[in-house]
């Protein structure tokens, strides 16, 4: 199950939700969660890959798409949240919540905070 961490762009004040953990919505709905999050490039690439796979794999598409869906659902939330952090968003909330999210995302909390202050 995915967990949520609020992210804020310090320049614009825009708030977005970052996620970490397994993305069941991505598993069940494929590229659509990326579209609803405003992650248009990922949506387009994923949708294009699905269409291409359907054309190439024919009757085996269900096996390939199930395997790919399981793998993509396990990495998409982390990918999306790290992408927001790389664009300058910062984690908000309690230090404990931020540390938990940083650990789940595989990043060092202290280095993350040091980078925010520069």
C-alpha positions in Angstrom: 0.0 0.0 0.0 1.3 3.4 -0.9 1.9 6.2 1.6 1.7 9.9 0.9 4.0 12.8 1.6 3.1 16.4 0.9 5.6 18.3 -1.3 5.8 22.0 -1.7 7.5 24.1 -4.4 9.2 26.9 -2.4 9.3 29.2 -5.4 5.7 29.0 -6.4 4.0 27.6 -3.2 2.4 24.9 -5.3 1.6 21.7 -3.2 1.6 18.2 -4.7 1.3 14.8 -3.2 4.3 12.5 -3.4 3.9 8.8 -3.0 6.0 5.9 -1.9 5.3 2.2 -1.8 3.5 -0.1 -4.2 1.1 1.7 -6.6 -2.0 -0.4 -6.8 -3.7 2.3 -8.9 -0.9 2.0 -11.5 -1.2 -1.8 -11.4 -5.0 -1.8 -12.0 -5.2 1.3 -14.3 -1.9 1.3 -16.1 -0.8 4.7 -17.4 -3.9 6.6 -16.2 -2.6 7.6 -12.7 0.3 9.3 -14.4 -2.1 11.4 -16.5 -4.2 12.4 -13.5 -1.0 13.4 -11.6 0.0 15.7 -14.5 2.9 13.4 -15.4 2.2 13.7 -19.1 5.5 12.5 -20.5 5.4 9.3 -18.4 1.7 8.8 -19.5 2.6 9.1 -23.1 5.6 6.8 -23.0 3.7 4.2 -21.0 0.7 4.3 -23.3 2.9 4.2 -26.4 4.8 1.2 -24.9 1.4 -0.6 -24.2 0.2 0.0 -27.8 3.5 -1.1 -29.3 3.6 -4.2 -27.1 0.1 -5.0 -28.2 1.0 -4.8 -31.9 4.2 -6.9 -31.4 3.2 -9.5 -28.9 -0.3 -10.3 -30.2 -1.8 -13.1 -28.2 1.0 -13.0 -25.5 0.2 -9.4 -24.7 -1.6 -10.4 -21.5 1.4 -12.2 -20.1 3.8 -9.4 -21.0 1.5 -6.6 -19.8 0.8 -8.4 -16.5 4.5 -8.8 -15.8 5.3 -5.3 -16.9 2.4 -3.9 -14.8 3.6 -5.6 -11.7 7.1 -4.3 -12.2 6.1 -0.7 -13.1 3.6 -0.5 -10.2 6.4 -1.3 -7.8 8.6 1.6 -9.0 6.3 4.3 -10.3 5.5 6.0 -7.0 9.2 6.3 -6.1 10.0 7.5 -9.7 7.3 10.2 -9.5 8.2 11.5 -6.1 11.9 11.6 -6.8 11.1 13.5 -10.1 9.2 16.1 -8.0 12.1 16.4 -5.6 14.5 16.9 -8.4 12.4 19.7 -9.7 12.8 21.6 -6.4 9.9 20.4 -4.4 10.6 19.9 -0.7 8.9 17.6 1.8 6.5 19.1 4.3 5.1 17.7 7.5 6.8 16.4 10.7 10.4 15.4 10.7 9.4 11.8 11.5 7.1 11.7 8.5 9.8 13.2 6.2 12.5 10.7 7.5 10.1 7.8 6.9 9.4 8.9 3.4 13.1 9.6 2.7 14.0 6.1 3.9 11.3 4.5 1.8 12.5 6.5 -1.2 16.1 5.4 -0.6 17.5 8.8 0.0 19.5 10.2 2.9 17.3 12.6 4.9 20.2 14.7 6.2 21.6 15.2 2.7 18.2 16.0 1.4 17.7 18.7 4.0 21.3 20.1 3.4 20.5 20.4 -0.3 17.2 22.3 0.5 19.0 25.0 2.4 21.5 25.7 -0.4 
